[in-house]
Amino acid sequence: MKLAPHLHRLGNDIVASYLVDAPDGVTLIDAGMPGHWSDLQEEMASLGRPLSDIKGLILTHGDSDHIGFAERLRAQHGVPVFVHAADAERARTGEKPKTPMGPAKLGPMLGFFAYGIRKKALRPIYVKEATEIADGDVLDLPGAPVIVGMPGHSPGSIAVHIPMADAVFVGDALTTRHMLTGRDGAQPAPFTDEPAEALASLDRLAEVTASWVLPGHGAPWHGSPADIVSVVRSD
């Protein structure tokens, strides 16, 4: 789904990842669930580009609903995968602390898990090899992605700012649709390791200049990072 020039979304409001189409190739941000592989193939075909045009995949963090097809893309097509050093072990093994589930409603929660079953999320495929990145890095990938450290949801959560797409990709640093309650609107994400740290990290997001804020769950936000941070903080 095309959002704007250079900017495409894979998946939907339940689970989303993103594609930046630049003249020198494609950069992916997150990999959804394993079953989103077909979404990736369809989107690349719609652009008239082979999978070999994908130059790199950046993970906003190492949770299983974001690493989806990453290992398949790496192993079968040689695409490098990038993850913050603090989340590298999570992406490789799935090891993470148990966090309180928090509020939930039966319908939305069942909808999320049913979608996960359809997209083969019950058997996550972990990433065997990844390049570790850090806050402030500018990656040598199409669009020159800038890494913004956003610890809280996980130790290695990041936002990815790609100026040519006028967008910042935030993973689960916030959400615009709570996947367990179904509530729409900008708000903190569930299953966050350190909620207070995640809220504090939003100060860094508010400093980014972009017209799109793109979460891993929920609708795209067409507006400034500072504005969405204000909404989340007023939640």
C-alpha positions in Angstrom: 0.0 0.0 0.0 1.5 3.3 -1.1 1.3 6.1 1.6 3.3 8.8 -0.1 6.2 9.2 -2.6 8.9 6.6 -1.7 6.8 5.3 1.2 4.8 2.0 1.3 3.2 -0.1 4.1 3.0 -3.9 4.3 0.4 -5.5 6.4 -2.4 -3.5 8.1 -3.5 -1.8 11.3 -3.0 -5.0 13.2 0.7 -5.5 12.3 2.6 -3.3 9.9 6.0 -3.0 8.4 7.3 -0.5 5.9 9.2 -0.1 2.6 11.1 2.9 1.4 11.6 2.9 -2.4 14.6 5.0 -3.4 16.4 5.4 -6.7 19.3 3.3 -5.4 17.2 0.5 -3.9 14.8 -0.4 -1.2 15.1 -0.2 2.6 12.7 -2.2 4.8 11.7 -1.3 8.3 10.5 -4.3 10.3 9.4 -7.7 8.9 6.0 -8.2 10.6 5.1 -11.9 10.9 6.4 -14.8 8.8 3.3 -14.8 6.7 3.9 -11.3 5.6 6.4 -12.7 3.1 3.7 -12.8 0.5 2.8 -9.1 1.2 6.5 -8.2 0.6 6.5 -10.1 -2.7 3.3 -8.5 -3.9 4.5 -5.0 -3.0 7.8 -5.4 -4.7 6.1 -6.8 -7.8 3.8 -3.7 -7.8 6.9 -1.5 -7.9 8.4 -3.6 -10.7 11.4 -4.4 -8.5 13.0 -7.7 -7.8 13.8 -8.8 -4.2 17.5 -8.2 -5.0 16.8 -4.5 -5.0 16.3 -4.7 -1.2 19.5 -3.5 0.3 18.8 -3.8 4.0 16.1 -4.6 6.7 16.1 -2.5 9.9 14.3 -3.9 12.9 12.9 -1.4 15.3 13.3 -4.1 18.0 13.6 -7.8 18.4 10.0 -8.9 19.2 8.6 -11.8 17.2 5.9 -9.8 15.5 8.6 -7.5 14.0 11.2 -10.1 12.9 8.8 -12.1 10.8 10.4 -12.8 7.4 13.8 -11.3 8.3 15.7 -14.5 8.5 14.2 -15.8 5.2 15.1 -12.6 3.4 18.7 -12.8 4.9 19.3 -16.5 4.3 17.6 -16.8 0.8 18.5 -13.4 -0.7 21.5 -12.1 1.3 19.8 -9.0 2.6 21.6 -7.7 5.7 19.5 -7.3 8.9 20.2 -4.5 11.3 19.1 -4.4 15.0 20.2 -2.4 18.0 22.9 -4.2 20.0 20.7 -4.3 23.1 18.0 -6.2 21.2 20.3 -8.5 19.2 19.9 -11.4 21.6 16.1 -11.0 21.6 16.0 -11.2 17.8 18.3 -14.3 17.8 16.5 -16.3 20.5 13.2 -14.7 21.5 14.4 -14.3 25.1 12.6 -11.4 26.8 11.2 -10.5 30.2 7.6 -11.3 31.1 5.6 -8.1 31.2 2.0 -7.6 32.5 -0.6 -7.9 29.8 -2.5 -4.9 31.0 -6.1 -4.1 29.9 -7.7 -6.3 27.3 -11.0 -6.9 25.6 -11.9 -10.4 24.4 -12.9 -9.4 20.8 -9.8 -7.4 19.9 -7.5 -9.8 21.7 -8.9 -12.8 19.9 -8.7 -10.9 16.6 -5.0 -10.2 17.1 -4.2 -13.8 17.9 -6.3 -15.1 15.0 -4.5 -12.8 12.6 -1.2 -14.1 14.1 -2.3 -17.6 13.3 -3.1 -16.7 9.7 0.3 -15.0 9.4 2.2 -18.0 10.9 3.3 -16.1 14.0 3.0 -19.2 16.3 6.3 -20.4 14.9 8.6 -17.4 14.9 11.8 -17.7 12.8 14.6 -16.0 14.7 17.4 -14.1 13.1 20.7 -16.0 12.9 22.9 -13.2 11.9 22.4 -9.4 12.3 24.5 -6.3 12.1 24.3 -4.4 15.5 23.6 -0.7 15.3 23.5 2.1 17.9 21.8 5.4 18.6 23.0 8.1 16.1 24.1 5.8 13.4 23.4 6.8 9.8 23.2 3.6 7.8 24.6 3.2 4.3 21.3 2.1 2.9 18.8 3.7 0.5 17.3 6.9 2.1 20.3 7.2 4.6 18.3 6.0 7.6 19.1 7.7 10.9 18.9 5.6 14.1 17.2 7.2 17.1 17.5 5.3 20.4 14.1 4.8 22.0 14.6 2.4 25.0 11.6 1.4 27.0 9.5 -1.0 25.1 12.6 -3.1 24.9 16.2 -2.1 25.7 17.1 -1.8 22.1 14.0 -0.2 20.7 14.7 2.4 18.1 13.0 4.8 15.8 14.2 5.1 12.2 14.2 8.5 10.5 14.4 8.6 6.7 14.3 12.2 5.6 13.8 11.5 1.9 10.5 9.7 2.8 9.6 12.5 5.3 8.9 9.7 7.8 9.9 8.3 11.1 9.2 4.6 11.9 8.7 4.0 15.6 8.0 0.3 16.0 6.3 -0.1 19.4 7.6 3.1 21.0 3.9 4.1 20.8 0.8 2.7 19.1 -2.2 4.2 17.3 -4.3 1.1 17.9 -4.1 -0.9 21.1 -4.0 -4.5 19.8 -5.5 -5.9 23.1 -8.3 -3.4 23.7 -9.1 -2.3 20.1 -8.9 1.3 21.2 -7.8 3.7 18.4 -5.7 6.8 18.9 -2.1 7.6 19.9 -1.2 5.8 23.2 1.5 3.8 24.9 2.0 0.3 23.5 1.2 -2.8 25.5 3.8 -5.4 26.5 6.3 -2.7 27.2 9.3 -3.7 29.4 9.8 -0.3 31.1 6.8 2.0 30.6 8.3 5.0 32.4 11.5 4.7 30.3 9.4 4.4 27.1 7.5 7.6 27.9 10.8 9.4 28.6 12.2 8.3 25.3 9.4 10.1 23.5 11.3 13.3 24.2 13.8 12.1 21.5 11.0 11.4 19.0 9.5 14.8 19.5 12.7 16.4 18.2 12.5 14.6 14.8 11.3 16.6 11.8 8.9 14.5 9.7 5.3 14.5 8.3 4.7 10.8 8.9 4.9 8.8 12.2 4.6 5.1 11.4 4.0 2.6 14.2 4.1 -1.2 14.1 0.5 -1.4 15.2 -2.3 1.0 14.2 -2.9 3.5 11.5 -0.2 5.7 10.1 -0.1 9.2 11.7 0.1 12.0 9.2 1.4 14.8 11.3 4.5 15.8 13.3 6.3 13.6 15.8 5.9 16.4 18.4 2.1 16.4 18.0 1.8 12.6 18.4 4.0 12.7 21.5 1.8 15.3 23.0 -1.3 13.1 22.4 0.4 10.0 23.9 1.5 12.0 27.0 -2.1 13.3 27.5 -3.5 9.7 27.3 
